[in-house]
């Protein structure tokens, strides 16, 4: 505290933070959902750390923050995902309408849909990018808003857009007591998440068959991926060796991942992060993944799992997965991927963005005063 009663921006202090979440799932999701789940972990940890947090999300969300509803029920659960863009824009507009005098910073999780509000809203804003950024058709849009402060969730994610105003890379994190460590070696291979061509559950099945290990698949099927599931995946499901369990909730996830010998993550796209990988590590379960996107940043080859490029590499990894210490997997999670670590990193980002915004705000006020004087 300074002599005049003001505080320095670098000092830890309670902030008034608006978290703007997507509306497709509740916060946290009832079943599958990554971005909304991460928003929940950030929000609850910030509240625990003494910040005043307002969460803009679906009305069926559960939080210790103040909840401002953008719709009554999560859009996917009520069958209205097509309304997402329109309703999220309305909700984001409401966050900026409420912002003056109420928030110190707005943290957006709705991607580029929030960029125009951040540019003209006059509020310190940071946007965490949760999706892939390698779509060439979107480059002009990002170029138009290149000054918006952004956070990447892996260094790999930001590579297609190096010219953007990247503040930091902040890894996702989980509450340390969310998933339990299981020291015993598991009985099967696991695949969890979403049935989609880029996630390659078909390759996971091939790996299991070639390695002679049972595979359990716990994943949702979106409407857009229904044909892929029906014609490419479903014919390969042959219980008891290959089982499909459907979507599971967090309670089931603890058992499902904890009893697995390894998590198979044979992705075929530039995965921005891959929350399932750190969920597995939290249980002590090593990960076998293709070397795409963020994988080499998250999984330490030969320490918390293995990554390779082709099916032979991945089958070989299954056969030597017993060399990986499950205790070391849990240790890695606790050192790098907890919600506390994530919140600490975001606190630094918030302070950085607020501090950088001050000169802009002062210049804007000066211009306004000059304009009033000239009248």
N, C-alpha and C positions, 0 to 999 in steps of 0.2 A: 504494500500500500504506500502511495506517495504522500508527502506532507499535506497536499491539498485534498486528500481523501479519494483521489482517483487511483485506479489500479493499472498496472502495466499489462499490455496484451499478452506478454509471454508468461505471466503468472497463471498457474492453474486457478480457474474460477468457474463458478456455475454459469452455464450458458442456457439461453432460451433457444431451443432447437426445434425446427419443424422437420419431420421425416415424411416425405411424400412417397407412398408405396404404389405399386401397380394394383389394379382392382381385379385381376383375374383370379387370384386366390386370396383367402383371408390371411391375416397376419397374426400368428403363424398359420400355414396351410393345414387343412384337416388331413390331407393325404399328400400327394406329390406337390412340389412347389419349391423352387430354389430361391429366387429373388425375395419373395415375401418371407420366406423362412429366415434369410439372412437379415432382412430389415427388422424382424422381430428380435433377433439376437442383439443387433446393434442397439435398438430402442431400449430393451429391458436392461442392458448393461449400462447404458448412459443414465437411465433413471436411477439405477442402483448406485451410480457414482455421484449422484447429487444434482444432475442437470434437470432442467425443466423441459420436458420433451412433449411435443404435440404430434401425434401420429395421424396423418391423413391416409385413410385406408377404408376397406369395406366395413360395413356396420357390424358384421359378425366376427370381427377381429377381437382378440383377447390381449389386453395390454395393461400395464401399470402406468402408462403415459396417459395424457388426455387424448381421447379418440375423437376425431372429426370424420364423420362418415361421408364417403364419396358415392356410395350406393348401399342399399340395404343388405345385400348378400353378395358374396364373391361371385363374379360373373361366370366363371367356368362351372361352378357348382349349380347355378340356377339356369344354365344353358343359354347364356347371352354374351358369350365371349366377343361377338361381333361389335358390341357396344363399347369395348374397352377404350379405343382411341378417344371417342367423343366424351365419355364420362371422366376419363383421366385428365383431359384438358380442362374440363369444368372444375374438377377438384383442384388441379394445380392453380387455376385462376383464383380460386377461393383462398388457397394458402397465401398467395401474394397479396390478395385483398386484405387479409387479416394481419399481414406481416409488420407494417409500420408500428413501432412502439411495442410490439408483442414478441417478435423473434429477433435474435442476434444473427441467425443464419438459417438458411433453408437448405436441406440436404435432399436432393431429388434422386429417385431411383426409377424414373419412368423414361429414361433414355433421351433421345433428341426431342421428344414431344415437349419437354420442359424448356428447351433452349430459348425460344422467343420470350418467355416470361422472365428467364434469368437475365436476358439482355436488356430488357426495358423496365424490369420491375424495381430497380433501384435498391435491391437487397443483396447482401453477401450470399452467394449461392455456390454450392459445389454439387456436381452430378457424378454419381458413381455409374460407370458403364458396366452393365451386367451381361451384355450379349456380344456376339461376334462383330467385328468391325472391318471385315475384309470385303464388303460389298462395294465394288467400284462405283456403282450408280449413286451411292449416297455420299461420295466424296464432295460434290459441290455443296451439299447441305452442311456438312461438317466445316468446310472452308468458310461458309457464310457466318458460322458461329465459333470461329477458331479461338476467340478470347475467353470463352466460358471455362472456368476452372473445372477440370475433370480428374477423377480418380479411376485408375485401372485396377482390376482385381488380379492381374498377373502382368508381368513385363511382356509376355508373348502377346497378350490381347492388344496392346497399344501399337505394335509394330507396323500395322498398315497405315497408321495415322500419326507419324512422329511429329508432325507440325502442330498438333493440338496443344492446348495449354494444360499439360499434365502436371498435377500437383504432387502426386505420389502414387505408388502401387500399394494397396492395402489388401492383404490376403483375407479371405473369409475366416471366421472363427466360430466355434461352438461353445456353449456353456460346458465347463469341465465335468459337471455331474450329469450331463444329458445322456451319455452313453457309457456303459460300464466296461471296464477292462476285463478281458477273459484270457487268462494265461495259457489255457489248454489249447492244443492244436485242434483245428476244426475238422469237420467231417466231409465237407463239400465245397465246391466253388460257388461264388455268388455273383449275380448280375442284378443291379438295382438302378431304378430311375425311369427311363422312358424308352419305349419300343419305337425306334426310328432308324432310318438307314445310316445316319451319321453316327449313331451310338453302337451300331454293329452287334446286336444280340445274336445274329446268325453266325458271326465269327466267334463269339463266346461259346456257342454250341459246338462249333468245329473244334475249338481248343479243348473243351471238355471231353469230347468223343475221342480225340487223338491221344489225350493224356490218360484216359481211363478213369477220370474223376467225375462224380455226379455234379450236376449243375442245377441250381435253383434260381429262377428268374422272378424277381419282384418288381414289376414295372407297370406303368399306365400305358394306354394306347390312345393317342389323340385321334380325332376324326381324320385328319390329314394323313395319318400313318396307318389307317385301318387296312388298306390293300396290302401294304408291305407286311403287316402282321399276318394277314390271312394267307398270303401266297408264298412268303419267304420264310417266315418264322414258325407259324403254327404247324406246318407239316413236319418240322424237325423236333417238335415236342413229343417225347416218348417217355412217359413216367415208367419206372421210378428214376431212370438215369437222368432224364431232362424234364424238369418240372416247371410249370408256369403258375405262379401264385397270385398274379394280379397286383393291384396297388396295395401298399401296406402303410400303416401309420407309424408314428415315432415309437410307440411301445413295441410294436412288432419288429421294427427296424433294429432295436437293441439286440433282440434274440437272433434275428436273421443274420446280421453282420457279425455278431460276436461268435457264433458257432461255425462260421465259414473258415475254411483253410486259407482262402485268399479271395479278394475281390477282383473280378475280371473287369477291365475298363478298356476294351479294345476299340476305342473311338477312331473315327475316320473323318475328323474335322478339327479346326483350330479351337479346341475347347478353351473358353476364357478362364475357367477355374476347375470346376469339377468337385462339387461339394461332397459327393459320395466318397471320394478318396480320403478326405479328412475324417468323415464319419467312420470309415473302416479303421483308420489309424487310431481313432479314439477307443475303439474296441480292442485294439491290439492286433488287428487283422491286416496283414500286408497286402499290397496292391500289385497286380500285374497289368500293365497298360501299354498301349502303343505310344510311341514317342511323338505325340501331336500336341500342339498348343502349349498349355501350361504344365503338362505332365512332368517334364524334367525339372521344373521349378518346385513341384510339390513332393514328388516321390524321389527319394535319394536312391539311385540305382545300387543294389546290393546291400542296402541298409534298411530301408522301409518297404522294399519290394523290388520289382524289376520293370524296365521298359525296353521294348524292342520294336522292330519294324515289320516283321512278317510272322506268319503263323508258327514257323519252326522256332523262332526266338521265344514266342509266348508259350508254346508247349514245353520247351526246355525250361522256362522259368517255373512252370507248375511243378516240374520234377525236382527242382532244387529249392522250392519255397520253404522247406524245412530249415534251411540255413539262416533264415531271417528271424531275428529275435522279436517276439511279440511284445515284450517289455520295451524294447527300443522303439517300436512303432508308437506305443502309448506315450513314451517320453518325448518323442518328436512332436506329437500332437500337443502336449502340454507346453512345450517350449515355443512353438510357432503358431498354433492354430486355435487358440482359445478366444472366446468372446472378449475377455479382458484385454488381451493383446490387440485385438481388432479395434476396440473402443479407444484404447490409448493412442493408436495410430490415427484414428479419426479426430480425436481431440487436437492433435498437432495440426492436422489439416484445417480444422475449423479456425484455429487461432491464426494460421497462415493466411487463410482466405479473408478473414475479418480484417486483419492488419493491412493486407493489400488493397482492400476496398476503401479504406479511410481516405487516402488521397483523392480517389475518384469522387467520393461523396463531398469532400471539402471543395473540390473544383466545381462540382455541380451547384453547390450552395452559393459559391462566389458568383457564378454566372447568373443565378437567379436574383441575387442582391443587386448586381450591376443592372440587370434588366429592369428591376423595380425602380432604381435610382434614376434611370434615363426617362421614365414616364413623366 
